[in-house]
Amino acid sequence: MKLTELEFYLEDFLLACQSKNLSPKTLSSYEQSLRLFLAYLKGEHDIEDVQRVKAGHIRQYVAYLQERGKYTVVNREFSKTMNHPQNRRDFKKTVSNVTINNYVRNIKVFFNWLQQEGELHRNPVLNIKQIKTERRQKAGINQEEFNHLLSQFDYTKFHGYRNKVITMILQDTGMRIGECLALEVESIDFKHRMILVTKTKGRKERYVYFSQVMARELKHYLTFKDRYTETQLLFPTTRNTLLSIQSFEKQLKQAGEQIGLKIHPHQIRNNFARHYLLNGGDFYTLSRILGHSSVTVTEQAYMDLTREEIGKKYQQHSPLSKWGVKH
């Protein structure tokens, strides 16, 4: 079947992204969101040529998503008969502004690439702005809740003790769960208390650091692990295979439910960042530890400390208190 002009350019764009060694997750996000946008252009405006796309079409697409809701735009019409999106509980449910902004960002990347390739006379995304979103307060986990969570794991069983140590190391290092589960024993440097993370989101190796408390726990865990497994993986299954993210998320969720705590691995990463900053850490170092692409990304993600936490931090740094001004 012959490709339309826009479909040809999309295929070319995806090949260019692959050559840059972008992650499968990023490639999938580009392909899914852009195919939906192309289907909208064809279905609603009968547009298949790149030069006919205007800024107004993108703004109308945003309004269309806001009005119509989830799963109302499909890449291929026959997929409706196969997947039956209308039977989903969240069919036509409002698409979040965060999701729409992701779509808009991907559309902008695509058209900016077309401009760089010299295929555009006029770039329709030049003046397209993202939707303003309300920042949600990231839920913190206090020391009591964290200790209570750890106590839900059965330390006498390998998988229980393993899950406890994973939870501890996420809180101590700020690693992503996928990075953590891919670690091998030889990645740990006990002398300098640091771990080389190789399977990263941006494909750039980096070091994370762990405390003396974590060092003692890790050494004890490695002795325990050697009795049950024969693999270089740091946190394997009992069958010596890679523990999946979904499996750990499920086990962590179950542990949290036992104490009435909604918990997810990324929450623990956020909690690490929160307490790192509250304990006097700086954004630049935190950005390096978290593996963010820039300090700006880190600042945008973690500027939303609660009023109470900001108040406590202020009391430690009040100029008047430091000066000891008498009244």
C-alpha positions in Angstrom: 0.0 0.0 0.0 1.4 3.4 -1.0 2.4 5.8 1.8 1.1 9.3 1.9 3.6 12.1 2.0 3.2 12.6 5.7 3.4 8.8 6.4 6.6 8.7 4.3 8.1 11.5 6.4 7.1 9.8 9.6 8.8 6.6 8.6 11.9 8.6 7.7 11.8 10.4 11.1 11.5 7.1 13.0 14.5 5.7 11.1 16.5 8.9 12.0 15.5 8.4 15.7 16.6 4.8 15.6 20.0 5.9 14.3 20.4 8.1 17.3 20.0 5.0 19.5 16.9 6.4 21.3 15.2 4.1 23.8 12.4 1.8 22.6 10.1 3.7 25.0 10.8 7.0 23.3 10.5 5.6 19.8 7.1 4.0 20.7 5.9 7.3 22.2 6.9 9.2 19.0 5.3 6.6 16.7 2.0 6.2 18.6 1.3 9.9 19.1 2.3 10.9 15.6 0.4 8.2 13.9 -2.7 9.3 15.8 -2.1 12.9 14.7 -1.7 11.9 11.1 -4.9 9.9 11.3 -6.7 13.0 12.6 -5.3 15.2 9.8 -6.5 12.7 7.2 -9.9 12.0 8.8 -10.9 15.5 9.9 -9.2 17.7 7.3 -8.3 15.4 4.4 -4.6 16.4 4.8 -1.8 14.1 3.6 0.8 16.6 2.5 3.2 18.2 4.9 3.0 21.7 3.4 -0.7 21.9 4.1 -0.4 21.4 7.9 -1.0 24.7 9.7 -0.7 25.8 13.3 -4.5 25.9 13.5 -4.7 22.2 12.7 -2.5 21.5 15.7 -4.5 23.7 18.0 -7.7 22.2 16.7 -6.3 18.7 17.4 -5.6 19.7 21.0 -9.2 21.0 21.3 -10.5 17.7 19.7 -8.7 15.6 22.2 -9.9 17.7 25.1 -13.5 17.5 23.8 -13.7 13.9 22.6 -11.6 12.1 25.3 -9.6 8.8 25.3 -9.6 6.3 22.5 -11.8 8.3 20.2 -8.9 8.8 17.8 -7.5 5.6 16.2 -4.8 5.1 13.6 -6.7 2.5 11.7 -10.5 2.4 11.6 -10.6 -1.4 11.7 -8.8 -1.4 15.0 -12.1 -0.3 16.6 -13.7 -3.6 15.5 -10.7 -5.6 17.0 -9.9 -3.7 20.2 -13.5 -2.4 21.0 -12.3 0.8 22.7 -15.9 1.7 23.4 -16.0 -1.1 25.9 -13.2 0.2 28.0 -14.1 1.8 31.3 -12.1 4.9 30.5 -13.5 5.3 26.9 -14.1 9.0 26.2 -12.6 9.8 29.7 -10.9 13.2 29.7 -7.4 13.1 28.4 -5.1 14.7 30.9 -3.2 17.9 30.0 0.0 16.2 30.8 -0.8 13.5 28.1 -1.8 16.2 25.6 1.4 18.1 26.3 3.4 14.9 25.5 1.5 14.6 22.2 2.2 18.3 21.4 5.9 17.9 22.3 6.2 14.9 20.0 4.5 16.8 17.2 6.9 19.7 17.7 9.9 17.4 17.6 8.6 15.9 14.3 8.0 19.2 12.5 11.3 20.8 13.8 13.1 17.7 12.4 11.3 18.3 9.1 12.5 21.9 9.1 16.1 20.8 9.8 15.8 18.4 6.9 14.8 21.3 4.6 11.3 19.7 3.9 9.2 22.6 5.3 8.6 26.0 3.8 6.8 27.2 6.9 7.0 25.5 10.3 3.5 25.2 11.9 4.8 24.5 15.4 6.8 27.7 15.9 4.2 29.4 17.9 2.5 26.4 19.5 2.5 26.5 23.3 1.9 23.7 25.7 -1.2 23.7 27.9 -0.7 25.1 31.4 -0.9 22.3 34.0 -1.5 22.3 37.7 1.5 20.7 39.4 0.5 17.9 41.7 2.1 17.7 45.1 4.3 14.6 45.2 3.3 12.5 48.1 6.2 12.1 50.6 6.9 9.1 52.8 8.1 9.8 56.3 10.6 7.7 58.4 7.9 5.9 60.3 6.0 5.0 57.2 9.2 3.8 55.5 10.2 1.6 58.4 6.7 0.2 58.6 6.8 -0.6 54.9 10.1 -2.5 55.3 8.7 -4.6 58.1 6.1 -6.0 55.8 8.7 -8.0 53.9 9.4 -11.5 55.2 13.2 -11.4 55.8 13.4 -15.1 56.3 12.6 -15.8 52.6 14.9 -14.8 49.8 12.3 -12.8 47.8 11.2 -11.0 50.9 14.7 -10.0 52.0 15.6 -9.1 48.4 12.5 -6.8 48.1 13.4 -5.1 51.4 17.0 -4.3 50.1 15.6 -3.1 46.8 13.3 -0.7 48.6 16.1 0.5 50.8 18.5 1.1 47.9 15.9 3.0 45.9 15.5 5.3 48.9 19.2 5.6 49.5 20.3 6.2 45.9 17.4 7.6 43.9 17.8 5.1 41.1 15.0 4.2 38.7 13.5 0.8 39.4 14.6 -0.5 35.9 18.1 0.7 36.6 18.2 -1.0 40.0 16.9 -4.4 38.8 19.4 -4.6 36.0 22.4 -4.1 38.4 25.1 -6.8 38.7 27.1 -7.5 41.8 30.4 -6.3 40.2 28.8 -2.8 39.7 29.1 -2.2 43.5 32.2 -0.4 44.7 32.2 -0.8 48.5 35.5 1.1 49.0 34.0 4.3 47.6 30.4 3.4 48.4 29.2 3.9 44.8 27.4 1.9 42.1 28.0 2.1 38.4 24.5 2.2 36.7 24.8 1.1 33.0 21.2 0.4 31.9 20.0 4.0 32.1 17.1 5.9 30.6 19.3 8.1 28.5 21.8 5.3 27.8 24.6 7.3 29.6 26.4 5.5 32.4 26.5 7.2 35.8 27.4 6.6 39.4 25.0 6.6 42.3 26.2 6.6 45.9 25.1 4.7 49.0 25.4 5.2 52.8 27.3 3.3 55.4 24.0 1.9 56.6 23.3 0.6 53.1 26.8 -0.8 52.8 26.3 -3.0 55.8 22.9 -4.1 54.6 24.2 -4.9 51.1 27.1 -7.0 52.4 24.7 -9.0 54.6 22.3 -9.4 51.6 25.1 -10.7 49.3 26.0 -13.4 51.8 22.3 -14.3 52.0 21.9 -14.2 48.2 24.8 -16.5 47.5 23.0 -19.3 49.4 20.0 -19.1 47.1 21.1 -18.0 43.7 24.0 -18.5 41.2 23.9 -15.3 39.1 25.8 -12.0 38.8 22.4 -10.2 38.9 22.2 -8.3 42.2 18.4 -8.7 42.6 17.4 -11.9 40.7 14.4 -14.1 41.0 14.8 -17.5 42.7 15.2 -18.9 39.2 18.3 -16.8 38.6 16.4 -14.6 36.0 15.9 -10.9 35.8 13.2 -9.7 38.2 10.7 -7.7 36.1 9.6 -4.2 37.0 6.0 -5.3 37.0 6.6 -8.1 39.4 8.5 -5.9 41.9 5.8 -3.1 41.6 3.1 -5.7 42.4 5.0 -7.0 45.5 5.8 -3.5 46.7 2.1 -2.5 46.2 1.0 -5.5 48.2 3.4 -4.6 51.1 2.0 -1.0 51.1 -1.6 -2.2 51.1 -0.9 -4.1 54.3 -0.3 -0.8 56.1 -2.7 1.3 54.1 0.1 3.0 52.1 -0.2 3.5 48.3 3.3 3.0 47.1 5.1 2.9 43.8 8.9 2.6 43.1 9.0 6.1 41.4 7.5 7.5 44.6 10.6 6.2 46.5 12.8 7.9 43.9 10.9 11.1 44.4 11.2 10.7 48.2 15.0 10.4 47.9 15.1 13.6 45.9 12.9 15.4 48.4 14.9 14.5 51.5 18.2 15.0 49.7 17.2 18.7 49.1 15.7 19.1 52.6 19.0 17.9 54.1 20.9 20.6 52.3 21.7 19.0 48.9 21.9 21.1 45.8 20.1 20.8 42.5 23.2 20.4 40.4 24.5 17.3 42.3 21.0 15.9 42.6 20.5 16.2 38.8 23.8 14.2 38.3 22.7 11.5 40.7 19.2 11.1 39.2 20.5 11.0 35.7 18.4 13.9 34.4 19.3 15.5 31.1 19.7 19.0 32.7 19.4 20.8 36.1 16.3 22.5 34.7 14.5 19.1 34.5 15.4 18.5 38.2 14.3 21.9 39.3 11.0 21.6 37.6 10.4 18.1 39.0 11.3 18.9 42.7 10.4 22.5 43.3 7.1 21.5 44.8 8.1 20.9 48.4 5.3 21.3 50.9 4.7 24.5 52.8 5.6 22.8 56.1 8.9 21.5 54.7 9.8 24.9 53.2 8.9 26.4 56.6 11.3 24.1 58.4 14.1 24.8 55.9 13.5 28.5 56.3 13.9 28.3 60.1 17.3 26.8 59.6 18.4 29.6 57.3 16.6 32.7 58.5 19.0 35.7 58.2 17.7 37.4 61.2 18.1 34.3 63.4 21.6 33.8 62.1 22.5 37.4 62.9 21.1 37.1 66.4 19.4 40.5 66.3 18.2 41.6 69.7 14.8 43.2 70.2 
